[in-house]
Structure formats: C-alpha cells, structure tokens
C-alpha cells in the first residue's frame, strides 16, 4: 500500500492527493493556512474511507460556509465516501464559547431555580399529607420496624459527634466569655451567658447542621440509589406507597431524634463550659451548678428544644424529596446529595433568624 501524500498546486488552487487515506493520514496534509482549495484531485488515491474523506474535506474547506471543492480523479466508491461525509462536516466546526451572562440573567435564572424548589417542596408536602391522612386510621400499615432502624441510625450514630462538637464549642465559648468577664470582675456571669448561648442558639443550630450534613445527605443518597436501581419502582409495583414505606419513617425518626440530640448537646456544651470556668475562673463545679439552677428556667430550655422539631421536619422533607427526584444516573445522586445539604443549611439559618425575631417580638 502506498502511503498517503498530498501537495498543493498554487497555480490551479488544487490539493493533489495520492496513496491510502485513512484515519492515520492526517500528518500527510500540507499547511493550507490562507490558501483557497478549489480543486481536490484524487487521481492517485488507492484507498479512501470516511475518515480520509473527512480529513480531506476539513483541510479543503475548514469553515462550514466554505464552498466544497471540485472533486477530480476519484473512483466512484471514493466519491460515495464524500457524499456520506459532506452533509456532516459542519458538526466539527468550532463552536462559539459559552456566552457570559449578565447579573440580571443570573439573578433571573437563580430566582427560577429557587421558585422551582419551593413549588416542588410544596407539592411533596401535599402528597405526603394525603398519605398521612390515609395512614392515620390504619396504624397497622405503619412501618414500625423501619422507623426503629432509622432512629438507631439517626440518633445513636450521631451521639458521639454531637457530644464532641458541643463540648468543644462550650470550651471555646467559655474561654471567650471568661477573658472578657475577668476584666470587670464578673466571673460568675459567664455561667449566665454560656447557659443562654448554648441552650437557645448554639446547641439547636449546630446539632441541626450536623444532622443535615450527616443524616440528610445519607437519606438523599439512599433514596437516590434506590431510584437508580429501580427498587422504588419495585415498591410501587407491589402496590405499596414509597412515601409510606420510605419517607414517613425517616421523617418521624428525625422528629424524635433531633430534640434528644439537642438535649444531649446542651449537657455536653455546659460540661465543656464548666471545665473551663473551673480552670480559668476558679468557679468550682458546685458553684457552677448552683448558678445554673438559679438561671435556668423552663422557658430557656424549651426555646432551644422547640426549634429542633421544626429543623427536623425541614431537613427530612428536603432530603426525602431530593432523593426521590434523582434521575437514573450516578451523577444525579451526587448533585442531589449536595443540593440537600445546601438547601438544609439555608433553611436552618433562615428558620433560626425567624425564630429569633419572633421570640424578641413575643418577649421570650
């Protein structure tokens, strides 16, 4: 077989080719920058496939709107290759780069995305409410075993990280308060500030964030994987509701587990603060607990614990909805899992701000 070769005739504007033109013949093409190819002469071509025809047309007319050259000397079977390739040569043309969007376009696109999430969540809540109404008169259809398994996963598995995080936050917060209180001789009031901060804000918010990142992401990944592997379709085929089998037990488990985790976080945070005040401010454990008994009231405790069920509902709804809307590919599972964490964190911050404003207005 003769190797592919090519030369350009400036007088005729002809690209003269010969030999075998297949996929590995690209190196035989001469430099044609700034030259107009009017004739493509293939008198000496012995073999030609679609790859070779594509290479020759791309060299002769690199732009989609360039006129096709006159084909000379090609055998009939070679001409058929050009007929196959010619209609599709525009597909390889350089595509324009992505157009940069202005602030207004980005704002509009973001607003549409947020509105889509809101509408989707409301639709999900509506369907879930209908399912709950159907289950209430028939307690035998409740999935208690699944509920127990989810409680173990959500609650028991999260206890160590909640204790560790809140203990360290109690240590840090007590150090910060103590360094300022020492300047004014108000060491004992560190207990007051620590108690209010841990119980009202730090413990419920931090525990909710931990649960959103740990459990919320896990729920979305679980349901998304079940969607990809068609397990949810199998549940539906059996005449069961995925909401009743998969979603409601997870929501109830989070509703039960999150307040308990917040309470454990309260104790861990106060323990960390008590350790620091004893070391830094010479406040004994007895004095610390005595001050806690004087300052602590039911209202302060319930403010933090009351936030937990609301956080739990939103985390569970977002996680379950995102898991059930996964498409049938692994990339979608990852994207929806990330979206669950982001949406949950935003919801926690917004809800906490609303609680703060409401409590101030109510004088709580």
C-alpha positions as CSV (number, residue, x, y, z in Angstrom):
1,X,0.0,0.0,0.0
2,X,1.3,3.5,-0.9
3,X,1.5,5.9,2.0
4,X,-0.7,8.9,1.9
5,X,0.8,12.0,0.4
6,X,-0.5,15.5,-0.6
7,X,0.8,18.7,-2.2
8,X,-0.8,22.0,-3.1
9,X,-0.7,23.4,-6.6
10,X,-0.8,27.2,-6.2
11,X,-1.5,27.9,-9.9
12,X,-4.6,25.8,-10.1
13,X,-5.6,26.1,-6.4
14,X,-5.6,22.3,-6.3
15,X,-4.9,19.9,-3.5
16,X,-3.4,16.8,-5.1
17,X,-3.5,13.6,-3.0
18,X,-2.5,10.1,-3.5
19,X,-2.0,6.8,-1.7
20,X,-4.1,5.4,1.2
21,X,-6.2,8.0,3.0
22,X,-7.5,6.6,6.3
23,X,-7.6,7.8,9.9
24,X,-3.8,7.9,10.3
25,X,-3.2,10.1,7.2
26,X,-3.6,13.5,8.9
27,X,0.1,14.1,9.1
28,X,0.4,14.0,5.3
29,X,-1.7,17.1,4.8
30,X,0.3,20.3,3.9
31,X,-0.1,23.6,5.6
32,X,-3.0,25.4,3.9
33,X,-3.5,28.4,6.1
34,X,-4.6,31.4,3.9
35,X,-5.0,29.2,0.8
36,X,-8.2,28.6,-1.1
37,X,-8.7,25.0,-2.3
38,X,-10.8,25.0,-5.4
39,X,-10.0,21.5,-6.7
40,X,-9.4,18.3,-4.8
41,X,-7.5,15.9,-7.2
42,X,-7.6,12.2,-6.1
43,X,-6.3,10.6,-9.3
44,X,-3.6,8.8,-7.3
45,X,-5.7,7.7,-4.4
46,X,-5.8,3.9,-3.9
47,X,-7.9,3.6,-0.8
48,X,-10.3,6.0,0.9
49,X,-12.6,5.6,3.9
50,X,-14.9,8.0,5.7
51,X,-12.1,9.1,8.0
52,X,-9.9,10.0,5.0
53,X,-12.7,11.8,3.2
54,X,-13.4,13.8,6.4
55,X,-9.8,14.8,6.7
56,X,-9.6,16.0,3.1
57,X,-12.8,18.0,3.3
58,X,-11.8,19.5,6.6
59,X,-8.5,20.6,5.1
60,X,-10.0,21.9,1.8
61,X,-12.9,23.8,3.5
62,X,-12.3,24.2,7.2
63,X,-15.3,26.6,7.7
64,X,-18.9,25.3,7.5
65,X,-19.8,28.0,4.9
66,X,-16.8,27.4,2.7
67,X,-17.7,26.1,-0.8
68,X,-17.0,22.4,-1.5
69,X,-14.0,21.9,-3.8
70,X,-14.4,20.3,-7.2
71,X,-13.6,16.6,-6.9
72,X,-11.4,15.2,-9.7
73,X,-10.0,11.8,-10.4
74,X,-11.6,9.9,-7.6
75,X,-13.0,6.5,-8.2
76,X,-16.8,6.0,-7.8
77,X,-16.6,4.3,-4.5
78,X,-14.4,7.1,-3.2
79,X,-17.0,9.7,-4.3
80,X,-19.6,7.9,-2.3
81,X,-17.5,8.4,0.8
82,X,-17.5,12.2,0.2
83,X,-21.3,12.1,-0.2
84,X,-21.6,10.5,3.2
85,X,-19.3,12.9,4.9
86,X,-20.1,16.2,3.3
87,X,-23.5,16.9,5.0
88,X,-22.0,16.4,8.4
89,X,-18.8,18.4,8.2
90,X,-20.4,21.4,10.0
91,X,-20.7,19.3,13.1
92,X,-16.9,19.6,13.6
93,X,-16.8,23.3,13.2
94,X,-15.6,25.2,16.2
95,X,-18.5,26.1,18.4
96,X,-18.7,29.5,19.9
97,X,-17.6,29.7,23.6
98,X,-20.3,30.0,26.3
99,X,-21.8,33.4,26.3
100,X,-21.2,35.2,29.6
101,X,-24.4,36.1,31.3
102,X,-25.1,39.4,33.0
103,X,-26.1,39.9,36.5
104,X,-29.8,40.3,35.6
105,X,-29.8,36.9,33.7
106,X,-28.0,35.1,36.6
107,X,-30.5,36.6,39.0
108,X,-33.4,35.5,36.9
109,X,-32.0,32.0,36.5
110,X,-31.4,31.7,40.2
111,X,-34.9,33.0,41.0
112,X,-36.4,30.5,38.7
113,X,-34.4,27.7,40.4
114,X,-35.4,28.8,43.9
115,X,-39.0,29.0,42.8
116,X,-38.8,25.5,41.4
117,X,-37.5,24.2,44.6
118,X,-40.3,25.9,46.6
119,X,-43.0,24.6,44.3
120,X,-41.5,21.1,44.3
121,X,-41.3,21.1,48.1
122,X,-44.9,22.3,48.5
123,X,-46.1,19.6,46.0
124,X,-44.2,17.0,48.0
125,X,-45.7,18.2,51.3
126,X,-49.2,18.0,49.8
127,X,-48.7,14.4,48.6
128,X,-47.2,13.5,51.9
129,X,-50.1,15.0,53.8
130,X,-52.6,12.9,51.7
131,X,-50.6,9.8,52.5
132,X,-50.5,10.6,56.2
133,X,-54.3,11.1,56.2
134,X,-54.7,7.7,54.7
135,X,-52.4,6.0,57.2
136,X,-53.8,7.6,60.4
137,X,-57.0,5.4,60.6
138,X,-54.9,2.3,59.9
139,X,-52.0,2.1,62.3
140,X,-51.3,-1.5,61.2
141,X,-49.8,-0.1,58.0
142,X,-47.2,2.0,59.8
143,X,-43.6,0.7,59.2
144,X,-42.5,0.5,62.8
145,X,-39.5,-1.7,62.1
146,X,-38.2,0.8,59.5
147,X,-38.9,3.6,62.0
148,X,-36.8,1.8,64.7
149,X,-33.9,1.2,62.2
150,X,-33.9,4.9,61.2
151,X,-34.0,6.0,64.9
152,X,-30.9,3.9,65.6
153,X,-29.1,5.3,62.5
154,X,-30.1,9.0,63.1
155,X,-29.9,9.1,66.9
156,X,-27.5,6.6,68.2
157,X,-24.9,7.1,65.5
158,X,-24.9,10.8,65.9
159,X,-24.4,10.9,69.7
160,X,-20.6,10.8,69.7
161,X,-20.1,13.6,67.2
162,X,-22.8,15.8,68.9
163,X,-21.1,15.4,72.3
164,X,-17.7,16.1,70.9
165,X,-18.7,19.1,68.9
166,X,-20.8,20.7,71.6
167,X,-18.3,20.0,74.3
168,X,-15.6,21.8,72.3
169,X,-17.9,24.7,71.5
170,X,-18.7,25.0,75.2
171,X,-15.0,25.2,75.9
172,X,-14.4,27.9,73.2
173,X,-17.4,30.0,74.2
174,X,-16.5,29.8,77.9
175,X,-12.9,30.9,77.2
176,X,-14.2,33.9,75.1
177,X,-16.7,35.0,77.8
178,X,-14.2,34.4,80.6
179,X,-11.5,36.5,79.1
180,X,-13.9,39.5,79.0
181,X,-15.6,38.9,82.3
182,X,-12.3,38.8,84.2
183,X,-11.6,42.4,83.3
184,X,-14.8,43.5,85.1
185,X,-14.8,41.0,88.0
186,X,-17.9,39.4,86.7
187,X,-16.7,35.8,86.5
188,X,-19.9,34.2,87.8
189,X,-21.9,35.8,85.0
190,X,-20.0,33.7,82.5
191,X,-22.3,30.9,83.5
192,X,-25.4,33.0,82.6
193,X,-24.1,33.9,79.1
194,X,-22.9,30.3,78.5
195,X,-26.2,28.9,79.5
196,X,-28.3,31.2,77.3
197,X,-26.0,30.8,74.3
198,X,-25.8,27.0,74.5
199,X,-29.4,26.3,75.2
200,X,-31.1,28.9,73.0
201,X,-28.8,29.1,69.9
202,X,-25.6,27.1,69.7
203,X,-26.9,23.6,70.5
204,X,-30.0,23.6,68.4
205,X,-28.3,25.2,65.4
206,X,-25.1,23.2,65.5
207,X,-26.9,19.9,66.0
208,X,-29.3,20.7,63.1
209,X,-26.3,21.5,60.9
210,X,-24.6,18.2,61.9
211,X,-27.8,16.2,61.2
212,X,-28.3,17.9,57.9
213,X,-24.8,17.1,56.8
214,X,-24.7,13.6,58.2
215,X,-28.3,12.2,58.0
216,X,-29.8,14.5,55.4
217,X,-27.1,13.6,52.9
218,X,-27.4,9.9,53.8
219,X,-31.2,9.9,53.2
220,X,-30.8,11.5,49.8
221,X,-28.1,9.1,48.8
222,X,-30.1,6.1,50.0
223,X,-33.3,7.1,48.2
224,X,-31.4,8.2,45.1
225,X,-29.6,4.9,44.9
226,X,-32.9,3.0,45.3
227,X,-34.3,5.1,42.5
228,X,-31.3,4.3,40.2
229,X,-31.5,0.6,41.0
230,X,-35.3,0.7,40.4
231,X,-36.1,-0.5,44.0
232,X,-38.6,2.3,44.3
233,X,-40.3,1.1,41.1
234,X,-40.5,-2.4,42.6
235,X,-42.1,-1.0,45.7
236,X,-44.7,0.8,43.6
237,X,-45.3,-2.4,41.5
238,X,-46.1,-4.3,44.7
239,X,-48.9,-1.8,45.4
240,X,-47.1,0.0,48.2
241,X,-46.5,3.7,48.5
242,X,-42.9,4.8,48.6
243,X,-44.0,7.7,50.8
244,X,-45.4,5.4,53.4
245,X,-42.6,2.8,53.2
246,X,-39.6,5.1,52.9
247,X,-40.4,8.7,53.7
248,X,-42.7,8.8,56.7
249,X,-40.5,6.5,58.9
250,X,-37.5,8.8,58.2
251,X,-39.4,12.0,59.0
252,X,-40.7,10.5,62.2
253,X,-37.2,9.3,63.2
254,X,-35.8,12.8,62.7
255,X,-38.6,14.3,64.6
256,X,-37.8,12.1,67.6
257,X,-34.1,12.1,67.3
258,X,-33.2,15.8,66.8
259,X,-34.8,17.1,70.1
260,X,-33.0,14.3,72.0
261,X,-29.7,15.2,70.3
262,X,-30.2,18.9,71.1
263,X,-30.7,18.0,74.8
264,X,-27.6,15.9,74.8
265,X,-25.8,18.8,73.1
266,X,-27.0,21.1,75.8
267,X,-25.4,18.9,78.5
268,X,-22.2,18.4,76.6
269,X,-21.8,22.2,75.9
270,X,-22.4,23.0,79.6
271,X,-19.9,20.3,80.6
272,X,-17.3,21.9,78.4
273,X,-18.0,25.4,79.8
274,X,-17.9,24.1,83.4
275,X,-14.5,22.6,82.8
276,X,-13.1,25.9,81.5
277,X,-14.7,28.1,84.2
278,X,-13.2,25.8,86.9
279,X,-9.7,26.0,85.3
280,X,-9.7,29.7,84.2
281,X,-12.1,31.5,86.6
282,X,-11.8,29.4,89.7
283,X,-15.5,28.7,89.7
284,X,-16.0,25.3,91.3
285,X,-18.3,22.7,89.9
286,X,-20.7,23.2,92.8
287,X,-20.8,27.0,92.2
288,X,-21.3,26.4,88.5
289,X,-24.2,24.0,89.0
290,X,-25.7,26.3,91.7
291,X,-25.7,29.2,89.3
292,X,-27.2,27.1,86.6
293,X,-30.0,26.2,89.0
294,X,-30.6,29.9,89.7
295,X,-30.6,31.0,86.0
296,X,-32.1,28.0,84.2
297,X,-35.8,28.1,83.7
298,X,-38.2,26.0,81.6
299,X,-38.7,28.8,79.0
300,X,-35.0,28.9,78.2
301,X,-34.8,25.1,77.8
302,X,-37.9,24.9,75.7
303,X,-36.8,27.7,73.3
304,X,-33.9,25.6,72.1
305,X,-35.8,22.3,72.2
306,X,-38.7,23.8,70.4
307,X,-36.6,24.7,67.4
308,X,-35.5,21.1,66.9
309,X,-38.7,19.6,65.6
310,X,-39.1,22.4,63.0
311,X,-35.5,21.9,61.9
312,X,-36.1,18.2,61.7
313,X,-39.1,18.5,59.5
314,X,-37.4,20.7,57.0
315,X,-34.3,18.6,56.9
316,X,-36.3,15.4,56.4
317,X,-38.6,16.9,53.7
318,X,-35.7,18.3,51.7
319,X,-33.7,15.2,52.0
320,X,-36.5,12.8,51.0
321,X,-37.7,15.0,48.2
322,X,-34.3,15.4,46.7
323,X,-33.7,11.6,47.0
324,X,-37.0,10.8,45.2
325,X,-36.3,13.2,42.3
326,X,-32.9,11.7,41.4
327,X,-32.7,10.7,37.8
328,X,-31.2,7.3,36.8
329,X,-27.5,8.1,36.8
330,X,-24.8,8.3,39.5
331,X,-24.0,12.0,38.8
332,X,-27.6,12.9,39.7
333,X,-27.2,11.2,43.0
334,X,-24.1,13.3,43.9
335,X,-25.7,16.5,42.7
336,X,-28.9,15.9,44.7
337,X,-27.0,15.0,47.8
338,X,-25.0,18.2,47.6
339,X,-28.2,20.2,47.0
340,X,-29.8,18.6,50.1
341,X,-27.0,19.8,52.3
342,X,-27.0,23.3,50.8
343,X,-30.8,23.6,51.0
344,X,-30.9,22.3,54.5
345,X,-28.3,24.7,55.8
346,X,-30.0,27.7,54.2
347,X,-33.3,26.6,55.7
348,X,-31.8,26.2,59.2
349,X,-30.3,29.7,59.1
350,X,-33.5,31.3,57.8
351,X,-35.7,29.5,60.3
352,X,-33.3,30.4,63.2
353,X,-33.5,34.0,62.2
354,X,-37.3,33.9,62.0
355,X,-37.3,32.3,65.5
356,X,-35.0,35.0,66.9
357,X,-37.3,37.8,65.5
358,X,-40.4,36.0,66.8
359,X,-39.0,35.5,70.3
360,X,-38.0,39.1,70.5
361,X,-41.4,40.3,69.5
362,X,-43.1,37.9,72.0
363,X,-40.6,38.8,74.8
364,X,-39.5,35.2,75.2
